[in-house]
Amino acid sequence: MEVGGKLLTGAAVTMLLALAAHYTTGEDFISSLEDAAQTELTAQGMDGVKVSLSRDPLSRKALLNGDVSNDTKLKALNAVSDIPGVSSAHWASGASADPGMAANTGRTDIAAPAIDPAIEAALVECQGGVDTVVESQKLSFRSGSAYLSPESNRILDEIAAALKPCPGLAVAVGGHTDNAGNAEVNRILSQERADRVRAGLIERGIPAEHITAIGYGAEQPLAGGNGPEAAAQNRRIEFKLTVANKKQLNGANSQQEE
């Protein structure tokens, strides 16, 4: 994927657009980062650590707190800093430090490298492009199945086209169901559907290492209640873009400079 020269030379204009777009996409994006960070901490056995992110439009600073040991603090900071899209991670009472110094100095605070403003602006612009596609057209599956309809495959064509001008970005595909039926069956089905969408994007040229797929079942409803309208809103596929990990980001920057 490659960002055109217009994005880089017109960074000032793009940044203004990014600030405006933040009010429609930024809150959801930041909330998704918080969820990802908290999920990662839980997965690594650090339930006692809580994380929140700054709501500043172009900041992805994570603040951690909890009554845990220094070793756990450092482990938590490293885990959150590795979340794609998090710009820096800090313990509630600490100041930022270079990640490479943390292990040598015993510091329990750490800051990830800052994200290039052009990449940050591209993130907002690309998220907006994908959102435009999925808000006007809904990916659909056969009832109780992960089979994608021909119409949904056409929509995937448009989503892939929106993603291709987005270097250094990663996309998280989230599968969601309504609350009808068994919760575990719903989770498995939502994972199968997210996996199918991920495979479809890979077939359309999006790098596999830039795409993750998670099935949430009915755990994250958009609408409350059990009526058909609420169920229809809650059955969905979501696409959340973040900045890829440092290695991928450096590779994207090198391609832009060639």
C-alpha positions as a Markdown table, in Angstrom:
| # | Residue | x | y | z |
|---|---|---|---|---|
| 1 | Met | 0.0 | 0.0 | 0.0 |
| 2 | Glu | 1.3 | 3.5 | -0.8 |
| 3 | Val | 0.3 | 7.0 | 0.2 |
| 4 | Gly | 0.4 | 9.4 | -2.8 |
| 5 | Gly | 2.5 | 12.6 | -2.9 |
| 6 | Lys | -0.6 | 14.7 | -2.4 |
| 7 | Leu | -1.1 | 13.4 | 1.2 |
| 8 | Leu | 2.5 | 14.1 | 2.2 |
| 9 | Thr | 2.8 | 17.6 | 0.5 |
| 10 | Gly | -0.7 | 18.6 | 1.7 |
| 11 | Ala | -0.2 | 17.5 | 5.3 |
| 12 | Ala | -1.4 | 20.8 | 6.8 |
| 13 | Val | -4.7 | 20.6 | 5.0 |
| 14 | Thr | -5.1 | 16.9 | 5.8 |
| 15 | Met | -4.4 | 17.6 | 9.5 |
| 16 | Leu | -7.3 | 20.1 | 9.6 |
| 17 | Leu | -9.5 | 17.5 | 8.0 |
| 18 | Ala | -8.3 | 14.9 | 10.5 |
| 19 | Leu | -9.3 | 17.2 | 13.4 |
| 20 | Ala | -12.7 | 17.7 | 12.0 |
| 21 | Ala | -13.2 | 14.0 | 11.3 |
| 22 | His | -12.1 | 13.2 | 14.8 |
| 23 | Tyr | -15.4 | 14.2 | 16.3 |
| 24 | Thr | -17.2 | 11.5 | 14.3 |
| 25 | Thr | -14.6 | 8.7 | 14.3 |
| 26 | Gly | -12.1 | 9.6 | 17.1 |
| 27 | Glu | -14.2 | 8.6 | 20.1 |
| 28 | Asp | -14.9 | 5.1 | 18.7 |
| 29 | Phe | -11.3 | 4.7 | 17.7 |
| 30 | Ile | -9.9 | 5.6 | 21.1 |
| 31 | Ser | -12.5 | 3.4 | 22.9 |
| 32 | Ser | -11.4 | 0.5 | 20.6 |
| 33 | Leu | -7.8 | 1.1 | 21.7 |
| 34 | Glu | -8.8 | 1.1 | 25.4 |
| 35 | Asp | -10.7 | -2.2 | 24.9 |
| 36 | Ala | -7.7 | -3.7 | 23.1 |
| 37 | Ala | -5.3 | -2.6 | 25.8 |
| 38 | Gln | -7.5 | -3.8 | 28.7 |
| 39 | Thr | -8.1 | -7.1 | 26.9 |
| 40 | Glu | -4.3 | -7.6 | 26.5 |
| 41 | Leu | -3.6 | -6.9 | 30.1 |
| 42 | Thr | -6.3 | -9.4 | 31.2 |
| 43 | Ala | -4.9 | -12.0 | 28.8 |
| 44 | Gln | -1.5 | -11.6 | 30.4 |
| 45 | Gly | -2.9 | -12.0 | 33.9 |
| 46 | Met | -2.8 | -8.3 | 34.9 |
| 47 | Asp | -6.4 | -7.8 | 35.9 |
| 48 | Gly | -5.3 | -5.4 | 38.6 |
| 49 | Val | -4.1 | -2.8 | 36.1 |
| 50 | Lys | -6.6 | -0.4 | 34.5 |
| 51 | Val | -5.9 | 1.7 | 31.4 |
| 52 | Ser | -7.5 | 4.8 | 30.0 |
| 53 | Leu | -6.6 | 6.9 | 26.9 |
| 54 | Ser | -6.4 | 10.6 | 26.3 |
| 55 | Arg | -9.3 | 12.0 | 24.3 |
| 56 | Asp | -7.1 | 14.6 | 22.5 |
| 57 | Pro | -7.7 | 14.3 | 18.8 |
| 58 | Leu | -4.2 | 13.4 | 17.7 |
| 59 | Ser | -3.0 | 11.8 | 21.0 |
| 60 | Arg | -3.1 | 8.1 | 21.9 |
| 61 | Lys | -1.5 | 8.4 | 25.3 |
| 62 | Ala | -2.4 | 5.6 | 27.7 |
| 63 | Leu | -2.5 | 6.1 | 31.5 |
| 64 | Leu | -2.2 | 3.0 | 33.7 |
| 65 | Asn | -3.0 | 2.6 | 37.4 |
| 66 | Gly | -3.4 | -0.1 | 39.9 |
| 67 | Asp | -1.9 | -1.5 | 43.1 |
| 68 | Val | 0.7 | -3.9 | 41.6 |
| 69 | Ser | 4.4 | -4.6 | 41.9 |
| 70 | Asn | 7.0 | -2.7 | 40.0 |
| 71 | Asp | 7.7 | -5.7 | 37.8 |
| 72 | Thr | 4.0 | -5.9 | 36.9 |
| 73 | Lys | 4.0 | -2.2 | 36.2 |
| 74 | Leu | 6.8 | -2.5 | 33.7 |
| 75 | Lys | 5.3 | -5.6 | 32.1 |
| 76 | Ala | 1.9 | -3.7 | 31.8 |
| 77 | Leu | 3.6 | -0.7 | 30.3 |
| 78 | Asn | 5.4 | -2.8 | 27.7 |
| 79 | Ala | 2.1 | -4.7 | 26.9 |
| 80 | Val | 0.1 | -1.5 | 26.3 |
| 81 | Ser | 2.9 | 0.2 | 24.4 |
| 82 | Asp | 2.8 | -2.7 | 21.9 |
| 83 | Ile | -0.9 | -2.2 | 21.1 |
| 84 | Pro | -1.0 | -0.9 | 17.5 |
| 85 | Gly | -2.2 | 2.8 | 17.7 |
| 86 | Val | -1.1 | 3.6 | 21.2 |
| 87 | Ser | 1.4 | 6.5 | 21.0 |
| 88 | Ser | 2.8 | 6.2 | 24.6 |
| 89 | Ala | 2.1 | 4.5 | 27.9 |
| 90 | His | 2.7 | 6.0 | 31.4 |
| 91 | Trp | 2.1 | 4.9 | 34.9 |
| 92 | Ala | -0.2 | 7.2 | 36.7 |
| 93 | Ser | 2.5 | 8.7 | 38.9 |
| 94 | Gly | 5.4 | 8.6 | 36.4 |
| 95 | Ala | 7.0 | 10.5 | 33.6 |
| 96 | Ser | 7.9 | 9.2 | 30.1 |
| 97 | Ala | 11.1 | 7.4 | 29.5 |
| 98 | Asp | 12.8 | 5.8 | 26.5 |
| 99 | Pro | 11.6 | 2.2 | 26.1 |
| 100 | Gly | 15.2 | 0.9 | 25.7 |
| 101 | Met | 16.2 | 2.4 | 29.0 |
| 102 | Ala | 13.4 | 0.9 | 31.1 |
| 103 | Ala | 15.1 | -2.5 | 31.6 |
| 104 | Asn | 18.5 | -1.0 | 32.5 |
| 105 | Thr | 17.3 | 1.7 | 34.8 |
| 106 | Gly | 14.4 | 0.0 | 36.6 |
| 107 | Arg | 12.1 | 2.8 | 35.6 |
| 108 | Thr | 8.5 | 1.8 | 35.6 |
| 109 | Asp | 7.3 | 4.3 | 33.0 |
| 110 | Ile | 7.8 | 4.1 | 29.3 |
| 111 | Ala | 6.9 | 6.0 | 26.2 |
| 112 | Ala | 6.5 | 4.5 | 22.7 |
| 113 | Pro | 7.8 | 6.5 | 19.7 |
| 114 | Ala | 5.7 | 9.3 | 18.5 |
| 115 | Ile | 3.6 | 8.7 | 15.3 |
| 116 | Asp | 4.3 | 10.8 | 12.3 |
| 117 | Pro | 1.5 | 13.4 | 11.8 |
| 118 | Ala | 1.1 | 12.4 | 8.2 |
| 119 | Ile | 0.5 | 8.8 | 9.2 |
| 120 | Glu | -1.9 | 9.9 | 12.0 |
| 121 | Ala | -3.8 | 12.0 | 9.4 |
| 122 | Ala | -3.8 | 9.0 | 7.0 |
| 123 | Leu | -5.3 | 6.9 | 9.8 |
| 124 | Val | -8.3 | 9.2 | 10.2 |
| 125 | Glu | -8.8 | 9.6 | 6.5 |
| 126 | Cys | -8.6 | 5.9 | 5.8 |
| 127 | Gln | -10.9 | 5.1 | 8.7 |
| 128 | Gly | -13.4 | 7.6 | 7.3 |
| 129 | Gly | -13.2 | 6.0 | 3.9 |
| 130 | Val | -14.0 | 2.5 | 5.3 |
| 131 | Asp | -16.7 | 3.9 | 7.5 |
| 132 | Thr | -18.4 | 5.5 | 4.5 |
| 133 | Val | -18.6 | 2.1 | 2.8 |
| 134 | Val | -20.0 | 0.2 | 5.7 |
| 135 | Glu | -22.4 | 2.8 | 6.9 |
| 136 | Ser | -24.2 | 2.9 | 3.6 |
| 137 | Gln | -24.0 | -0.9 | 2.9 |
| 138 | Lys | -24.1 | -3.7 | 5.3 |
| 139 | Leu | -22.2 | -7.0 | 5.0 |
| 140 | Ser | -24.7 | -9.8 | 5.4 |
| 141 | Phe | -24.5 | -13.5 | 6.0 |
| 142 | Arg | -26.9 | -16.4 | 5.7 |
| 143 | Ser | -28.7 | -17.0 | 9.0 |
| 144 | Gly | -26.5 | -19.1 | 11.3 |
| 145 | Ser | -23.7 | -19.2 | 8.7 |
| 146 | Ala | -20.4 | -17.5 | 7.8 |
| 147 | Tyr | -21.2 | -17.6 | 4.1 |
| 148 | Leu | -20.8 | -14.2 | 2.4 |
| 149 | Ser | -23.4 | -13.2 | -0.1 |
| 150 | Pro | -22.4 | -12.0 | -3.6 |
| 151 | Glu | -23.5 | -8.5 | -2.5 |
| 152 | Ser | -21.3 | -8.7 | 0.5 |
| 153 | Asn | -18.4 | -9.7 | -1.6 |
| 154 | Arg | -19.0 | -6.6 | -3.7 |
| 155 | Ile | -18.9 | -4.5 | -0.6 |
| 156 | Leu | -15.6 | -6.2 | 0.4 |
| 157 | Asp | -14.2 | -5.0 | -3.0 |
| 158 | Glu | -15.0 | -1.4 | -1.9 |
| 159 | Ile | -13.6 | -1.8 | 1.6 |
| 160 | Ala | -10.4 | -3.3 | 0.1 |
| 161 | Ala | -10.1 | -0.4 | -2.3 |
| 162 | Ala | -10.5 | 2.1 | 0.6 |
| 163 | Leu | -7.7 | 0.3 | 2.5 |
| 164 | Lys | -5.1 | 0.0 | -0.3 |
| 165 | Pro | -3.9 | 3.7 | -0.1 |
| 166 | Cys | -3.2 | 3.2 | 3.7 |
| 167 | Pro | 0.5 | 2.2 | 4.3 |
| 168 | Gly | 1.6 | 1.4 | 7.8 |
| 169 | Leu | -2.0 | 0.9 | 9.0 |
| 170 | Ala | -3.5 | -2.2 | 10.5 |
| 171 | Val | -7.2 | -3.2 | 10.4 |
| 172 | Ala | -9.0 | -5.1 | 13.2 |
| 173 | Val | -12.1 | -6.9 | 11.9 |
| 174 | Gly | -14.7 | -7.3 | 14.6 |
| 175 | Gly | -17.6 | -9.8 | 14.3 |
| 176 | His | -20.8 | -9.1 | 16.3 |
| 177 | Thr | -24.1 | -11.0 | 16.7 |
| 178 | Asp | -27.4 | -10.3 | 18.4 |
| 179 | Asn | -28.2 | -11.8 | 21.8 |
| 180 | Ala | -30.5 | -14.6 | 20.5 |
| 181 | Gly | -29.4 | -18.1 | 21.2 |
| 182 | Asn | -26.4 | -19.5 | 23.1 |
| 183 | Ala | -23.7 | -17.0 | 24.0 |
| 184 | Glu | -20.8 | -19.4 | 23.1 |
| 185 | Val | -22.4 | -20.4 | 19.8 |
| 186 | Asn | -22.8 | -16.7 | 19.0 |
| 187 | Arg | -19.1 | -16.0 | 19.8 |
| 188 | Ile | -17.9 | -18.9 | 17.6 |
| 189 | Leu | -20.2 | -17.7 | 14.8 |
| 190 | Ser | -19.0 | -14.1 | 15.1 |
| 191 | Gln | -15.4 | -15.4 | 15.0 |
| 192 | Glu | -16.0 | -17.4 | 11.8 |
| 193 | Arg | -17.6 | -14.4 | 10.1 |
| 194 | Ala | -14.7 | -12.1 | 11.1 |
| 195 | Asp | -12.3 | -14.7 | 9.8 |
| 196 | Arg | -14.2 | -15.0 | 6.5 |
| 197 | Val | -14.0 | -11.2 | 6.1 |
| 198 | Arg | -10.3 | -11.2 | 6.9 |
| 199 | Ala | -9.7 | -13.9 | 4.3 |
| 200 | Gly | -11.7 | -11.9 | 1.8 |
| 201 | Leu | -9.5 | -8.8 | 2.3 |
| 202 | Ile | -6.3 | -10.8 | 2.0 |
| 203 | Glu | -7.6 | -12.2 | -1.3 |
| 204 | Arg | -8.1 | -8.6 | -2.4 |
| 205 | Gly | -4.5 | -7.7 | -1.8 |
| 206 | Ile | -4.5 | -6.4 | 1.8 |
| 207 | Pro | -1.4 | -7.8 | 3.6 |
| 208 | Ala | -2.3 | -10.7 | 6.0 |
| 209 | Glu | 0.0 | -9.3 | 8.7 |
| 210 | His | -2.0 | -6.1 | 8.7 |
| 211 | Ile | -5.3 | -7.7 | 9.5 |
| 212 | Thr | -6.7 | -9.3 | 12.7 |
| 213 | Ala | -10.1 | -10.8 | 13.3 |
| 214 | Ile | -11.9 | -11.1 | 16.6 |
| 215 | Gly | -15.4 | -12.5 | 17.3 |
| 216 | Tyr | -17.2 | -10.8 | 20.1 |
| 217 | Gly | -20.6 | -12.6 | 19.9 |
| 218 | Ala | -23.2 | -10.4 | 21.6 |
| 219 | Glu | -20.8 | -8.8 | 24.2 |
| 220 | Gln | -20.7 | -5.4 | 22.5 |
| 221 | Pro | -24.3 | -4.4 | 21.4 |
| 222 | Leu | -24.9 | -1.1 | 19.6 |
| 223 | Ala | -28.6 | -1.1 | 20.6 |
| 224 | Gly | -30.4 | -2.3 | 23.7 |
| 225 | Gly | -33.4 | -4.5 | 23.8 |
| 226 | Asn | -34.5 | -7.7 | 22.1 |
| 227 | Gly | -36.6 | -6.4 | 19.2 |
| 228 | Pro | -35.9 | -7.0 | 15.5 |
| 229 | Glu | -34.5 | -3.5 | 15.0 |
| 230 | Ala | -32.0 | -3.8 | 17.9 |
| 231 | Ala | -31.0 | -7.3 | 16.7 |
| 232 | Ala | -30.4 | -6.0 | 13.1 |
| 233 | Gln | -28.1 | -3.2 | 14.4 |
| 234 | Asn | -26.2 | -5.6 | 16.6 |
| 235 | Arg | -25.5 | -8.1 | 13.9 |
| 236 | Arg | -22.6 | -6.4 | 12.2 |
| 237 | Ile | -18.9 | -6.4 | 11.1 |
| 238 | Glu | -16.8 | -3.5 | 12.3 |
| 239 | Phe | -13.5 | -2.3 | 10.9 |
| 240 | Lys | -11.1 | -0.4 | 13.3 |
| 241 | Leu | -7.9 | 1.0 | 11.8 |
| 242 | Thr | -4.8 | 1.6 | 13.9 |
| 243 | Val | -1.1 | 2.3 | 13.2 |
| 244 | Ala | 0.7 | -1.0 | 12.7 |
| 245 | Asn | 3.6 | -2.0 | 14.9 |
| 246 | Lys | 6.9 | -0.1 | 14.8 |
| 247 | Lys | 8.6 | -2.5 | 12.4 |
| 248 | Gln | 5.7 | -2.3 | 9.9 |
| 249 | Leu | 5.5 | 1.5 | 10.3 |
| 250 | Asn | 9.3 | 2.0 | 9.7 |
| 251 | Gly | 8.9 | -0.2 | 6.6 |
| 252 | Ala | 6.1 | 2.0 | 5.3 |
| 253 | Asn | 8.1 | 5.1 | 5.9 |
| 254 | Ser | 11.1 | 3.7 | 4.0 |
| 255 | Gln | 8.8 | 2.9 | 1.0 |
| 256 | Gln | 7.5 | 6.5 | 1.0 |
| 257 | Glu | 11.1 | 7.9 | 0.9 |
| 258 | Glu | 12.2 | 5.7 | -2.1 |
